[in-house]
Amino acid sequence: MIIQLDTTSLFNIFRVSYFDELESQIQLIAPSMVEYHLNDLVDSSTNESVYINKANIQQTISLDQYSLYLDYEDSIYLEFFEKDDTYNTESLW
């Protein structure tokens, strides 16, 4: 699922002013905190899933289950992948 993020909210959470600074700031924060903040952005977002033309992306930040995209119109998108936490294994006996 891909949603468009409010740039101001994203930058305020990670205390940056530009998308270029975001990747270095994310590397300084514990991965669980980054995941928490990104999940919070997803949960608080009222935006529906959008389609983006990846040919119009100028910069990408890839994380475990998240990708942040900056397009040429300075819009920021968050793509996240749902992890399947169900581990169904058959018995060996």
MMTF fields as JSON, N, C-alpha, C and O atoms, coordinates in Angstrom:
{
  "mmtfVersion": "1.0.0",
  "mmtfProducer": "UNKNOWN",
  "numBonds": 371,
  "numAtoms": 372,
  "numGroups": 93,
  "numChains": 1,
  "numModels": 1,
  "chainsPerModel": [1],
  "groupsPerChain": [93],
  "chainIdList": ["A"],
  "bondAtomList": [4, 2, 8, 6, 12, 10, 16, 14, 20, 18, 24, 22, 28, 26, 32, 30, 36, 34, 40, 38, 44, 42, 48, 46, 52, 50, 56, 54, 60, 58, 64, 62, 68, 66, 72, 70, 76, 74, 80, 78, 84, 82, 88, 86, 92, 90, 96, 94, 100, 98, 104, 102, 108, 106, 112, 110, 116, 114, 120, 118, 124, 122, 128, 126, 132, 130, 136, 134, 140, 138, 144, 142, 148, 146, 152, 150, 156, 154, 160, 158, 164, 162, 168, 166, 172, 170, 176, 174, 180, 178, 184, 182, 188, 186, 192, 190, 196, 194, 200, 198, 204, 202, 208, 206, 212, 210, 216, 214, 220, 218, 224, 222, 228, 226, 232, 230, 236, 234, 240, 238, 244, 242, 248, 246, 252, 250, 256, 254, 260, 258, 264, 262, 268, 266, 272, 270, 276, 274, 280, 278, 284, 282, 288, 286, 292, 290, 296, 294, 300, 298, 304, 302, 308, 306, 312, 310, 316, 314, 320, 318, 324, 322, 328, 326, 332, 330, 336, 334, 340, 338, 344, 342, 348, 346, 352, 350, 356, 354, 360, 358, 364, 362, 368, 366],
  "bondOrderList": [1, 1, 1, 1, 1, 1, 1, 1, 1, 1, 1, 1, 1, 1, 1, 1, 1, 1, 1, 1, 1, 1, 1, 1, 1, 1, 1, 1, 1, 1, 1, 1, 1, 1, 1, 1, 1, 1, 1, 1, 1, 1, 1, 1, 1, 1, 1, 1, 1, 1, 1, 1, 1, 1, 1, 1, 1, 1, 1, 1, 1, 1, 1, 1, 1, 1, 1, 1, 1, 1, 1, 1, 1, 1, 1, 1, 1, 1, 1, 1, 1, 1, 1, 1, 1, 1, 1, 1, 1, 1, 1, 1],
  "groupList": [{"groupName": "MET", "atomNameList": ["N", "CA", "C", "O"], "elementList": ["N", "C", "C", "O"], "formalChargeList": [0, 0, 0, 0], "bondAtomList": [1, 0, 2, 1, 3, 2], "bondOrderList": [1, 1, 2], "singleLetterCode": "M", "chemCompType": "L-PEPTIDE LINKING"}, {"groupName": "ILE", "atomNameList": ["N", "CA", "C", "O"], "elementList": ["N", "C", "C", "O"], "formalChargeList": [0, 0, 0, 0], "bondAtomList": [1, 0, 2, 1, 3, 2], "bondOrderList": [1, 1, 2], "singleLetterCode": "I", "chemCompType": "L-PEPTIDE LINKING"}, {"groupName": "GLN", "atomNameList": ["N", "CA", "C", "O"], "elementList": ["N", "C", "C", "O"], "formalChargeList": [0, 0, 0, 0], "bondAtomList": [1, 0, 2, 1, 3, 2], "bondOrderList": [1, 1, 2], "singleLetterCode": "Q", "chemCompType": "L-PEPTIDE LINKING"}, {"groupName": "LEU", "atomNameList": ["N", "CA", "C", "O"], "elementList": ["N", "C", "C", "O"], "formalChargeList": [0, 0, 0, 0], "bondAtomList": [1, 0, 2, 1, 3, 2], "bondOrderList": [1, 1, 2], "singleLetterCode": "L", "chemCompType": "L-PEPTIDE LINKING"}, {"groupName": "ASP", "atomNameList": ["N", "CA", "C", "O"], "elementList": ["N", "C", "C", "O"], "formalChargeList": [0, 0, 0, 0], "bondAtomList": [1, 0, 2, 1, 3, 2], "bondOrderList": [1, 1, 2], "singleLetterCode": "D", "chemCompType": "L-PEPTIDE LINKING"}, {"groupName": "THR", "atomNameList": ["N", "CA", "C", "O"], "elementList": ["N", "C", "C", "O"], "formalChargeList": [0, 0, 0, 0], "bondAtomList": [1, 0, 2, 1, 3, 2], "bondOrderList": [1, 1, 2], "singleLetterCode": "T", "chemCompType": "L-PEPTIDE LINKING"}, {"groupName": "SER", "atomNameList": ["N", "CA", "C", "O"], "elementList": ["N", "C", "C", "O"], "formalChargeList": [0, 0, 0, 0], "bondAtomList": [1, 0, 2, 1, 3, 2], "bondOrderList": [1, 1, 2], "singleLetterCode": "S", "chemCompType": "L-PEPTIDE LINKING"}, {"groupName": "PHE", "atomNameList": ["N", "CA", "C", "O"], "elementList": ["N", "C", "C", "O"], "formalChargeList": [0, 0, 0, 0], "bondAtomList": [1, 0, 2, 1, 3, 2], "bondOrderList": [1, 1, 2], "singleLetterCode": "F", "chemCompType": "L-PEPTIDE LINKING"}, {"groupName": "ASN", "atomNameList": ["N", "CA", "C", "O"], "elementList": ["N", "C", "C", "O"], "formalChargeList": [0, 0, 0, 0], "bondAtomList": [1, 0, 2, 1, 3, 2], "bondOrderList": [1, 1, 2], "singleLetterCode": "N", "chemCompType": "L-PEPTIDE LINKING"}, {"groupName": "ARG", "atomNameList": ["N", "CA", "C", "O"], "elementList": ["N", "C", "C", "O"], "formalChargeList": [0, 0, 0, 0], "bondAtomList": [1, 0, 2, 1, 3, 2], "bondOrderList": [1, 1, 2], "singleLetterCode": "R", "chemCompType": "L-PEPTIDE LINKING"}, {"groupName": "VAL", "atomNameList": ["N", "CA", "C", "O"], "elementList": ["N", "C", "C", "O"], "formalChargeList": [0, 0, 0, 0], "bondAtomList": [1, 0, 2, 1, 3, 2], "bondOrderList": [1, 1, 2], "singleLetterCode": "V", "chemCompType": "L-PEPTIDE LINKING"}, {"groupName": "TYR", "atomNameList": ["N", "CA", "C", "O"], "elementList": ["N", "C", "C", "O"], "formalChargeList": [0, 0, 0, 0], "bondAtomList": [1, 0, 2, 1, 3, 2], "bondOrderList": [1, 1, 2], "singleLetterCode": "Y", "chemCompType": "L-PEPTIDE LINKING"}, {"groupName": "GLU", "atomNameList": ["N", "CA", "C", "O"], "elementList": ["N", "C", "C", "O"], "formalChargeList": [0, 0, 0, 0], "bondAtomList": [1, 0, 2, 1, 3, 2], "bondOrderList": [1, 1, 2], "singleLetterCode": "E", "chemCompType": "L-PEPTIDE LINKING"}, {"groupName": "ALA", "atomNameList": ["N", "CA", "C", "O"], "elementList": ["N", "C", "C", "O"], "formalChargeList": [0, 0, 0, 0], "bondAtomList": [1, 0, 2, 1, 3, 2], "bondOrderList": [1, 1, 2], "singleLetterCode": "A", "chemCompType": "L-PEPTIDE LINKING"}, {"groupName": "PRO", "atomNameList": ["N", "CA", "C", "O"], "elementList": ["N", "C", "C", "O"], "formalChargeList": [0, 0, 0, 0], "bondAtomList": [1, 0, 2, 1, 3, 2], "bondOrderList": [1, 1, 2], "singleLetterCode": "P", "chemCompType": "L-PEPTIDE LINKING"}, {"groupName": "HIS", "atomNameList": ["N", "CA", "C", "O"], "elementList": ["N", "C", "C", "O"], "formalChargeList": [0, 0, 0, 0], "bondAtomList": [1, 0, 2, 1, 3, 2], "bondOrderList": [1, 1, 2], "singleLetterCode": "H", "chemCompType": "L-PEPTIDE LINKING"}, {"groupName": "LYS", "atomNameList": ["N", "CA", "C", "O"], "elementList": ["N", "C", "C", "O"], "formalChargeList": [0, 0, 0, 0], "bondAtomList": [1, 0, 2, 1, 3, 2], "bondOrderList": [1, 1, 2], "singleLetterCode": "K", "chemCompType": "L-PEPTIDE LINKING"}, {"groupName": "TRP", "atomNameList": ["N", "CA", "C", "O"], "elementList": ["N", "C", "C", "O"], "formalChargeList": [0, 0, 0, 0], "bondAtomList": [1, 0, 2, 1, 3, 2], "bondOrderList": [1, 1, 2], "singleLetterCode": "W", "chemCompType": "L-PEPTIDE LINKING"}],
  "groupTypeList": [0, 1, 1, 2, 3, 4, 5, 5, 6, 3, 7, 8, 1, 7, 9, 10, 6, 11, 7, 4, 12, 3, 12, 6, 2, 1, 2, 3, 1, 13, 14, 6, 0, 10, 12, 11, 15, 3, 8, 4, 3, 10, 4, 6, 6, 5, 8, 12, 6, 10, 11, 1, 8, 16, 13, 8, 1, 2, 2, 5, 1, 6, 3, 4, 2, 11, 6, 3, 11, 3, 4, 11, 12, 4, 6, 1, 11, 3, 12, 7, 7, 12, 16, 4, 4, 5, 11, 8, 5, 12, 6, 3, 17],
  "groupIdList": [1, 2, 3, 4, 5, 6, 7, 8, 9, 10, 11, 12, 13, 14, 15, 16, 17, 18, 19, 20, 21, 22, 23, 24, 25, 26, 27, 28, 29, 30, 31, 32, 33, 34, 35, 36, 37, 38, 39, 40, 41, 42, 43, 44, 45, 46, 47, 48, 49, 50, 51, 52, 53, 54, 55, 56, 57, 58, 59, 60, 61, 62, 63, 64, 65, 66, 67, 68, 69, 70, 71, 72, 73, 74, 75, 76, 77, 78, 79, 80, 81, 82, 83, 84, 85, 86, 87, 88, 89, 90, 91, 92, 93],
  "secStructList": [7, 3, 3, 3, 3, 7, 2, 2, 2, 2, 2, 2, 2, 2, 6, 7, 1, 1, 2, 2, 2, 2, 2, 2, 2, 2, 2, 2, 1, 7, 2, 2, 2, 2, 2, 2, 2, 2, 2, 2, 2, 2, 2, 2, 7, 7, 7, 7, 7, 7, 7, 7, 7, 4, 4, 4, 3, 3, 3, 3, 3, 3, 7, 1, 1, 3, 3, 3, 3, 3, 3, 6, 6, 1, 7, 3, 3, 3, 3, 3, 7, 7, 7, 7, 7, 7, 7, 7, 7, 7, 7, 7, 7],
  "xCoordList": [0.843, 0.0, 0.892, 1.914, 0.494, 1.248, 0.33, -0.784, 0.813, 0.059, 0.941, 2.167, 0.288, 1.018, 1.088, 0.08, 2.275, 2.491, 2.472, 2.781, 2.101, 2.226, 3.701, 4.239, 4.333, 5.762, 6.125, 7.132, 5.325, 5.611, 5.603, 6.491, 4.622, 4.541, 5.751, 6.353, 6.099, 7.249, 8.532, 9.308, 8.75, 9.965, 10.0, 11.067, 8.856, 8.812, 9.107, 9.799, 8.599, 8.836, 10.324, 10.855, 10.985, 12.401, 13.34, 14.557, 12.772, 13.542, 14.535, 15.724, 14.01, 14.811, 14.077, 12.904, 14.782, 14.178, 14.041, 13.241, 14.832, 14.844, 14.856, 15.288, 14.379, 14.353, 15.769, 15.977, 16.735, 18.129, 18.661, 19.488, 18.2, 18.655, 17.96, 18.426, 16.871, 16.033, 16.758, 16.682, 17.452, 18.117, 19.186, 19.278, 19.984, 21.026, 20.411, 20.943, 19.304, 18.636, 18.015, 18.061, 17.441, 16.843, 17.903, 17.622, 19.099, 20.179, 20.642, 21.237, 20.383, 20.784, 19.769, 20.076, 18.575, 17.493, 17.39, 17.664, 16.997, 16.799, 15.739, 14.724, 15.97, 15.014, 13.587, 12.626, 13.449, 12.099, 11.391, 10.175, 12.136, 11.534, 11.149, 10.109, 11.979, 11.653, 10.37, 9.471, 10.298, 9.111, 7.88, 6.804, 8.034, 6.935, 6.424, 5.216, 7.324, 6.93, 6.268, 5.278, 6.806, 6.213, 4.845, 3.924, 4.702, 3.394, 2.393, 1.227, 2.848, 1.985, 1.525, 0.367, 2.429, 2.049, 1.013, 0.074, 1.188, 0.234, -1.123, -2.157, -1.115, -2.366, -3.11, -4.34, -2.372, -3.012, -3.363, -4.036, -2.912, -3.171, -4.624, -5.18, -5.222, -6.577, -6.557, -7.602, -5.361, -5.224, -5.489, -5.146, -6.098, -6.298, -5.065, -4.204, -5.002, -3.884, -3.855, -4.891, -2.665, -2.511, -1.571, -0.803, -1.65, -0.729, 0.325, -0.002, 1.589, 2.643, 3.393, 3.614, 3.77, 4.581, 6.033, 6.596, 6.632, 7.983, 9.025, 10.179, 8.644, 9.555, 9.697, 10.649, 8.755, 8.8, 9.45, 9.408, 10.041, 10.679, 12.117, 12.869, 12.49, 13.86, 14.748, 15.967, 14.146, 14.951, 14.138, 12.931, 14.818, 14.156, 14.966, 16.196, 14.263, 14.877, 14.184, 12.977, 14.952, 14.381, 14.739, 15.893, 13.732, 13.899, 13.364, 13.056, 13.247, 12.829, 11.534, 11.547, 10.432, 9.15, 8.558, 7.378, 9.381, 8.941, 9.861, 11.049, 9.289, 10.059, 9.47, 8.255, 10.338, 9.933, 10.387, 11.535, 9.476, 9.772, 9.561, 8.587, 10.478, 10.343, 10.225, 11.114, 9.124, 8.987, 9.47, 9.884, 9.408, 9.921, 9.046, 9.455, 7.854, 6.989, 7.117, 6.314, 8.125, 8.412, 7.32, 7.171, 6.566, 5.604, 6.312, 7.156, 5.962, 6.594, 5.541, 4.43, 5.931, 5.047, 5.691, 6.914, 4.854, 5.308, 4.668, 3.445, 5.512, 5.037, 5.381, 6.518, 4.408, 4.663, 4.072, 3.049, 4.752, 4.378, 3.935, 4.627, 2.794, 2.292, 3.098, 3.298, 3.551, 4.256, 3.251, 2.357, 3.412, 2.542, 3.178, 4.204, 2.547, 3.112, 2.6, 2.928, 1.818, 1.312, 2.268, 2.542, 2.749, 3.669, 2.982, 3.021, 2.364, 1.672, 2.619, 3.005, 2.975, 3.825, 3.1, 2.366, 3.323, 2.705, 3.56, 4.777, 2.919, 3.613, 4.417, 4.011, 5.543, 6.367, 5.855, 6.288, 4.949, 4.477, 3.089, 2.532],
  "yCoordList": [-1.172, 0.0, 1.24, 1.286, 2.228, 3.479, 4.636, 4.755, 5.482, 6.675, 7.905, 7.831, 9.033, 10.297, 10.87, 10.927, 11.294, 11.826, 13.339, 13.99, 13.879, 15.31, 15.588, 15.107, 16.349, 16.615, 17.262, 16.902, 18.198, 18.898, 17.934, 17.99, 17.063, 16.092, 15.17, 14.925, 14.665, 13.762, 14.457, 13.896, 15.66, 16.385, 16.759, 16.75, 17.085, 17.416, 16.196, 16.308, 15.057, 13.834, 13.504, 13.173, 13.597, 13.223, 14.422, 14.28, 15.598, 16.822, 17.137, 17.349, 17.16, 17.522, 18.607, 18.881, 19.219, 20.26, 19.85, 20.419, 18.853, 18.419, 16.908, 16.232, 16.381, 14.935, 14.356, 13.228, 15.127, 14.67, 14.354, 13.456, 15.072, 14.866, 13.679, 13.176, 13.251, 12.232, 10.898, 10.277, 10.455, 9.146, 9.116, 8.135, 10.152, 10.167, 10.252, 9.671, 10.964, 11.053, 9.712, 9.323, 9.011, 7.694, 6.705, 5.847, 6.812, 5.896, 6.136, 5.247, 7.303, 7.623, 7.139, 7.053, 6.828, 6.434, 4.906, 4.238, 4.376, 2.928, 2.478, 3.152, 1.342, 0.863, 0.709, 0.951, 0.31, 0.157, 1.507, 1.582, 2.564, 3.897, 4.413, 5.053, 4.136, 4.531, 3.814, 4.426, 2.524, 1.744, 2.284, 2.39, 2.62, 3.183, 4.478, 4.65, 5.38, 6.665, 6.478, 7.143, 5.585, 5.358, 4.693, 5.029, 3.754, 3.141, 4.187, 4.158, 5.104, 6.168, 7.063, 7.478, 7.356, 8.149, 7.419, 8.031, 6.125, 5.331, 5.315, 5.511, 5.082, 4.997, 6.329, 6.361, 7.41, 8.728, 9.311, 10.338, 8.664, 9.173, 8.944, 7.867, 9.969, 9.839, 9.592, 9.457, 9.537, 9.326, 7.874, 6.956, 7.695, 6.356, 5.952, 6.777, 4.698, 4.2, 4.909, 5.09, 5.305, 6.014, 5.238, 4.388, 5.547, 4.989, 6.043, 7.208, 5.636, 6.562, 5.967, 4.759, 6.835, 6.421, 6.449, 7.521, 5.29, 5.23, 5.827, 5.997, 6.142, 6.84, 8.305, 8.972, 8.807, 10.196, 10.346, 11.428, 9.296, 9.33, 9.803, 9.267, 10.801, 11.291, 10.734, 10.677, 10.318, 9.806, 8.795, 8.957, 7.739, 6.682, 6.347, 6.299, 6.116, 5.606, 4.288, 4.254, 3.197, 1.876, 1.407, 1.468, 0.943, 0.377, -1.043, -1.547, -1.694, -3.089, -3.333, -3.965, -2.842, -3.039, -1.736, -1.673, -0.706, 0.611, 1.154, 0.836, 1.976, 2.751, 4.148, 4.322, 5.134, 6.531, 7.029, 6.827, 7.682, 8.181, 9.681, 10.2, 10.372, 11.796, 11.924, 11.492, 12.52, 12.671, 14.058, 14.875, 14.3, 15.553, 16.761, 17.901, 16.52, 17.613, 17.846, 18.572, 17.233, 17.332, 16.751, 17.165, 15.809, 15.061, 13.832, 13.235, 13.467, 12.311, 11.227, 11.481, 10.015, 8.864, 7.809, 7.679, 7.069, 5.967, 4.689, 4.576, 3.737, 2.413, 1.458, 1.423, 0.693, -0.267, -1.613, -1.714, -2.63, -4.003, -4.665, -4.599, -5.291, -6.016, -7.294, -8.048, -7.522, -8.764, -9.804, -9.517, -10.995, -12.091, -12.75, -13.421, -12.546, -13.07, -14.451, -14.973, -15.036, -16.373, -17.398, -17.423, -18.209, -19.261, -20.599, -21.189, -21.062, -22.337, -23.413, -23.429, -24.284, -25.393, -26.687, -26.782, -27.651, -28.94, -29.745, -29.576, -30.595, -31.457, -32.498, -32.972, -32.84, -33.89, -35.283, -36.276, -35.358, -36.67, -36.925, -37.983],
  "zCoordList": [0.0, 0.0, 0.0, 0.685, -0.769, -0.871, -0.487, -0.996, 0.415, 0.797, 0.632, 0.711, 0.401, 0.333, 1.735, 2.44, 2.139, 3.479, 3.48, 2.482, 4.626, 4.848, 5.149, 6.147, 4.297, 4.406, 5.737, 6.348, 6.183, 7.434, 8.618, 9.468, 8.68, 9.778, 9.787, 10.833, 8.618, 8.51, 8.959, 9.733, 8.479, 8.827, 10.308, 10.92, 10.882, 12.313, 13.178, 14.19, 12.798, 13.577, 13.634, 14.694, 12.496, 12.434, 12.576, 12.456, 12.83, 13.066, 11.942, 12.177, 10.728, 9.559, 8.789, 9.04, 7.851, 7.028, 5.571, 4.828, 5.167, 3.779, 3.706, 4.64, 2.588, 2.379, 2.396, 2.843, 1.91, 1.877, 3.279, 3.437, 4.278, 5.654, 6.327, 7.35, 5.757, 6.392, 6.55, 7.61, 5.521, 5.593, 6.679, 7.416, 6.793, 7.822, 9.217, 10.163, 9.351, 10.645, 11.036, 12.203, 10.072, 10.336, 10.8, 11.637, 10.274, 10.666, 12.103, 12.713, 12.641, 14.012, 15.05, 16.239, 14.59, 15.486, 15.509, 14.512, 16.646, 16.767, 15.759, 15.586, 15.094, 14.089, 14.616, 13.886, 15.874, 16.424, 16.541, 16.367, 16.833, 16.913, 15.526, 15.366, 14.533, 13.162, 12.73, 12.152, 13.015, 12.666, 13.397, 12.807, 14.663, 15.445, 14.806, 14.64, 14.452, 13.869, 12.502, 12.195, 11.69, 10.376, 10.502, 9.756, 11.437, 11.684, 12.152, 11.759, 12.987, 13.466, 12.316, 12.271, 11.397, 10.223, 9.375, 8.866, 9.23, 8.458, 9.154, 8.515, 10.46, 11.211, 11.262, 11.221, 11.35, 11.444, 10.077, 9.989, 9.032, 7.694, 7.302, 7.518, 6.728, 6.209, 4.707, 4.07, 4.159, 2.728, 2.37, 3.115, 1.227, 0.716, -0.08, -0.387, -0.398, -1.188, -2.538, -3.178, -2.958, -4.223, -5.128, -4.678, -6.403, -7.374, -7.68, -7.906, -7.688, -8.093, -9.274, -9.355, -10.171, -11.3, -10.837, -10.617, -10.69, -10.142, -11.082, -10.69, -12.294, -13.201, -12.796, -13.202, -11.998, -11.541, -10.175, -9.589, -9.666, -8.349, -8.508, -9.321, -7.733, -7.806, -6.703, -6.862, -5.576, -4.471, -3.676, -3.496, -3.199, -2.445, -1.205, -1.244, -0.104, 1.116, 1.416, 1.655, 1.402, 1.647, 3.043, 3.466, 3.738, 5.065, 5.024, 3.943, 6.153, 6.193, 5.428, 4.372, 5.946, 5.283, 4.764, 4.419, 4.713, 4.284, 3.199, 3.151, 2.336, 1.371, 1.328, 1.228, 1.402, 1.279, -0.087, -0.482, -0.803, -2.143, -2.192, -1.648, -2.846, -3.136, -4.643, -5.377, -5.113, -6.558, -6.997, -6.175, -8.295, -8.839, -8.49, -8.706, -7.955, -7.52, -6.014, -5.428, -5.388, -3.954, -3.066, -1.917, -3.581, -2.778, -2.228, -2.896, -1.014, -0.37, -0.172, 0.292, -0.539, -0.437, 0.443, 0.496, 1.121, 1.961, 1.443, 1.358, 1.103, 0.701, 1.827, 2.295, 2.255, 3.32, 2.948, 2.272, 3.414, 3.121, 4.414, 5.43, 4.364, 5.526, 5.694, 4.742, 6.901, 7.19, 7.654, 8.45, 7.153, 7.563, 8.777, 8.672, 9.935, 11.18, 11.541, 12.606, 10.688, 11.003, 10.425, 9.226, 11.283, 10.868, 11.055, 12.135, 10.012, 10.059, 9.555, 8.386, 10.434, 10.036, 10.37, 11.354, 9.543, 9.787, 10.743, 10.815, 11.451, 12.388, 11.634, 10.573, 12.19, 11.583, 11.949, 11.365, 12.897, 13.352, 12.911, 13.206]
}
